[in-house]
């Protein structure tokens, strides 16, 4: 899902108010805790900036012991 800066601002305003449930665009949103809301904000910001956590694959380098 592509987030916008406006989406982040809306969620941050919910966080600032300490809200754990709200209705946005006709959809009821409920968060288990303020900590979950903080995680969501961090995820949204990372997705916007393109730095979301991606799995890194590394391959070991080996030699024949020579």
N, CA, C and O atoms as a DFTB+ gen file, in Angstrom:
264 C
 N C O
     1  1       0.840      -1.170       0.000
     2  2       0.000       0.000       0.000
     3  2       0.888       1.236       0.000
     4  3       1.845       1.310       0.770
     5  1       0.587       2.188      -0.839
     6  2       1.361       3.421      -0.909
     7  2       0.760       4.461       0.028
     8  3      -0.415       4.812      -0.073
     9  1       1.588       4.936       0.931
    10  2       1.154       5.958       1.871
    11  2       1.620       7.320       1.387
    12  3       2.597       7.430       0.647
    13  1       0.915       8.347       1.811
    14  2       1.318       9.712       1.507
    15  2       1.705      10.400       2.809
    16  3       1.437       9.898       3.901
    17  1       2.333      11.542       2.671
    18  2       2.706      12.314       3.852
    19  2       1.456      12.747       4.615
    20  3       1.491      12.869       5.840
    21  1       0.357      12.978       3.904
    22  2      -0.903      13.346       4.563
    23  2      -1.419      12.199       5.432
    24  3      -1.969      12.432       6.508
    25  1      -1.241      10.958       4.964
    26  2      -1.639       9.796       5.766
    27  2      -0.839       9.740       7.061
    28  3      -1.388       9.488       8.133
    29  1       0.463       9.978       6.948
    30  2       1.322       9.965       8.131
    31  2       0.889      11.065       9.097
    32  3       0.835      10.848      10.308
    33  1       0.585      12.233       8.565
    34  2       0.166      13.351       9.419
    35  2      -1.131      13.020      10.155
    36  3      -1.279      13.369      11.326
    37  1      -2.076      12.350       9.485
    38  2      -3.326      11.959      10.137
    39  2      -3.091      10.986      11.285
    40  3      -3.662      11.132      12.365
    41  1      -2.244       9.995      11.037
    42  2      -1.970       9.002      12.073
    43  2      -1.192       9.643      13.226
    44  3      -1.420       9.313      14.389
    45  1      -0.282      10.551      12.906
    46  2       0.454      11.246      13.958
    47  2      -0.474      12.108      14.810
    48  3      -0.266      12.234      16.016
    49  1      -1.486      12.698      14.198
    50  2      -2.429      13.501      14.982
    51  2      -3.235      12.611      15.922
    52  3      -3.554      13.022      17.038
    53  1      -3.569      11.394      15.486
    54  2      -4.235      10.436      16.373
    55  2      -3.323      10.085      17.538
    56  3      -3.764      10.016      18.685
    57  1      -2.049       9.864      17.237
    58  2      -1.079       9.526      18.266
    59  2      -0.954      10.660      19.279
    60  3      -0.917      10.420      20.485
    61  1      -0.890      11.897      18.784
    62  2      -0.745      13.053      19.669
    63  2      -1.934      13.198      20.618
    64  3      -1.787      13.684      21.740
    65  1      -3.094      12.777      20.165
    66  2      -4.297      12.858      20.993
    67  2      -4.459      11.649      21.909
    68  3      -5.312      11.646      22.796
    69  1      -3.633      10.619      21.691
    70  2      -3.739       9.409      22.497
    71  2      -4.904       8.532      22.098
    72  3      -5.347       7.688      22.876
    73  1      -5.404       8.726      20.890
    74  2      -6.558       7.974      20.400
    75  2      -6.131       6.568      19.990
    76  3      -5.111       6.396      19.322
    77  1      -6.907       5.569      20.387
    78  2      -6.605       4.199      19.960
    79  2      -7.667       3.650      19.010
    80  3      -7.527       2.529      18.520
    81  1      -8.723       4.412      18.740
    82  2      -9.694       4.023      17.719
    83  2     -10.282       5.282      17.099
    84  3     -10.472       6.296      17.772
    85  1     -10.568       5.197      15.795
    86  2     -11.107       6.349      15.072
    87  2     -11.823       5.862      13.828
    88  3     -11.675       4.709      13.421
    89  1     -12.597       6.747      13.229
    90  2     -13.242       6.445      11.962
    91  2     -12.657       7.376      10.916
    92  3     -12.764       8.597      11.022
    93  1     -12.037       6.783       9.903
    94  2     -11.392       7.549       8.844
    95  2     -11.955       7.086       7.519
    96  3     -11.915       5.896       7.207
    97  1     -12.475       8.008       6.742
    98  2     -13.036       7.717       5.419
    99  2     -14.066       6.590       5.494
   100  3     -14.118       5.732       4.613
   101  1     -14.879       6.597       6.542
   102  2     -15.932       5.609       6.677
   103  2     -15.476       4.257       7.208
   104  3     -16.281       3.332       7.320
   105  1     -14.186       4.133       7.540
   106  2     -13.658       2.874       8.065
   107  2     -13.300       3.033       9.536
   108  3     -12.675       4.015       9.936
   109  1     -13.703       2.062      10.325
   110  2     -13.387       2.067      11.754
   111  2     -11.995       1.472      11.950
   112  3     -11.738       0.340      11.541
   113  1     -11.099       2.232      12.576
   114  2      -9.743       1.782      12.851
   115  2      -9.570       1.619      14.344
   116  3      -9.966       2.494      15.115
   117  1      -8.985       0.513      14.761
   118  2      -8.696       0.281      16.171
   119  2      -7.258      -0.188      16.305
   120  3      -6.800      -1.057      15.563
   121  1      -6.555       0.400      17.261
   122  2      -5.182       0.024      17.539
   123  2      -5.131      -0.570      18.932
   124  3      -5.800      -0.078      19.841
   125  1      -4.346      -1.621      19.111
   126  2      -4.277      -2.287      20.406
   127  2      -3.646      -1.407      21.469
   128  3      -4.016      -1.462      22.641
   129  1      -2.685      -0.593      21.041
   130  2      -1.982       0.238      22.017
   131  2      -1.337       1.423      21.315
   132  3      -1.297       1.496      20.086
   133  1      -0.837       2.344      22.122
   134  2      -0.118       3.487      21.574
   135  2       1.201       3.005      20.966
   136  3       1.683       3.581      19.990
   137  1       1.783       1.952      21.542
   138  2       3.022       1.397      20.996
   139  2       2.802       0.884      19.572
   140  3       3.652       1.073      18.702
   141  1       1.659       0.234      19.340
   142  2       1.347      -0.244      17.994
   143  2       1.203       0.933      17.031
   144  3       1.630       0.856      15.879
   145  1       0.609       2.002      17.501
   146  2       0.445       3.200      16.678
   147  2       1.814       3.771      16.306
   148  3       2.010       4.209      15.172
   149  1       2.762       3.770      17.244
   150  2       4.119       4.245      16.966
   151  2       4.797       3.373      15.918
   152  3       5.496       3.886      15.044
   153  1       4.599       2.068      15.997
   154  2       5.175       1.155      15.009
   155  2       4.606       1.417      13.624
   156  3       5.329       1.375      12.629
   157  1       3.317       1.684      13.567
   158  2       2.667       1.961      12.284
   159  2       3.207       3.246      11.674
   160  3       3.454       3.309      10.469
   161  1       3.392       4.270      12.501
   162  2       3.941       5.534      12.014
   163  2       5.344       5.313      11.454
   164  3       5.671       5.820      10.381
   165  1       6.168       4.564      12.171
   166  2       7.532       4.286      11.707
   167  2       7.504       3.513      10.391
   168  3       8.292       3.794       9.488
   169  1       6.601       2.542      10.281
   170  2       6.490       1.759       9.046
   171  2       6.077       2.657       7.877
   172  3       6.641       2.560       6.786
   173  1       5.100       3.523       8.107
   174  2       4.623       4.403       7.043
   175  2       5.736       5.342       6.580
   176  3       5.927       5.542       5.380
   177  1       6.473       5.919       7.541
   178  2       7.573       6.821       7.188
   179  2       8.652       6.084       6.401
   180  3       9.195       6.616       5.433
   181  1       8.958       4.860       6.818
   182  2       9.973       4.077       6.112
   183  2       9.535       3.754       4.693
   184  3      10.348       3.792       3.769
   185  1       8.265       3.439       4.514
   186  2       7.773       3.129       3.172
   187  2       7.823       4.354       2.271
   188  3       8.163       4.247       1.093
   189  1       7.487       5.515       2.821
   190  2       7.537       6.746       2.025
   191  2       8.971       7.056       1.607
   192  3       9.220       7.442       0.465
   193  1       9.916       6.886       2.538
   194  2      11.306       7.216       2.230
   195  2      12.026       6.108       1.463
   196  3      13.138       6.304       0.973
   197  1      11.377       4.934       1.363
   198  2      11.970       3.837       0.610
   199  2      12.998       3.051       1.408
   200  3      13.826       2.351       0.824
   201  1      12.960       3.153       2.728
   202  2      13.939       2.455       3.561
   203  2      13.290       1.385       4.422
   204  3      13.825       1.037       5.475
   205  1      12.145       0.855       3.998
   206  2      11.500      -0.181       4.794
   207  2      12.424      -1.385       4.915
   208  3      13.280      -1.616       4.062
   209  1      12.240      -2.139       5.975
   210  2      13.105      -3.287       6.235
   211  2      12.952      -4.317       5.129
   212  3      11.858      -4.814       4.860
   213  1      14.037      -4.613       4.519
   214  2      14.047      -5.636       3.485
   215  2      15.037      -6.706       3.906
   216  3      16.056      -6.413       4.531
   217  1      14.738      -7.922       3.567
   218  2      15.638      -9.018       3.902
   219  2      16.918      -8.877       3.086
   220  3      16.884      -8.617       1.883
   221  1      18.022      -9.053       3.756
   222  2      19.306      -8.994       3.060
   223  2      19.822     -10.403       2.899
   224  3      19.807     -11.202       3.836
   225  1      20.267     -10.690       1.723
   226  2      20.806     -12.011       1.435
   227  2      22.305     -11.878       1.271
   228  3      22.788     -11.038       0.512
   229  1      23.031     -12.710       1.988
   230  2      24.485     -12.722       1.812
   231  2      24.925     -14.160       1.604
   232  3      24.358     -15.091       2.175
   233  1      25.926     -14.317       0.793
   234  2      26.442     -15.634       0.473
   235  2      27.863     -15.738       1.037
   236  3      28.673     -14.832       0.844
   237  1      28.159     -16.816       1.717
   238  2      29.513     -16.945       2.279
   239  2      30.544     -17.155       1.181
   240  3      30.277     -17.809       0.173
   241  1      31.720     -16.590       1.394
   242  2      32.837     -16.798       0.481
   243  2      33.705     -17.897       1.076
   244  3      34.082     -17.836       2.246
   245  1      34.010     -18.867       0.293
   246  2      34.843     -19.967       0.791
   247  2      36.034     -20.176      -0.121
   248  3      36.022     -19.797      -1.293
   249  1      37.033     -20.771       0.427
   250  2      38.216     -21.144      -0.359
   251  2      38.497     -22.614      -0.090
   252  3      37.870     -23.236       0.768
   253  1      39.411     -23.136      -0.807
   254  2      39.760     -24.542      -0.620
   255  2      40.859     -24.691       0.437
   256  3      41.440     -25.765       0.591
   257  1      41.131     -23.623       1.150
   258  2      42.145     -23.697       2.196
   259  2      43.562     -23.603       1.676
   260  3      44.493     -23.972       2.391
   261  1      43.765     -23.122       0.456
   262  2      45.123     -23.008      -0.101
   263  2      45.785     -21.738       0.282
   264  3      46.927     -21.494      -0.107
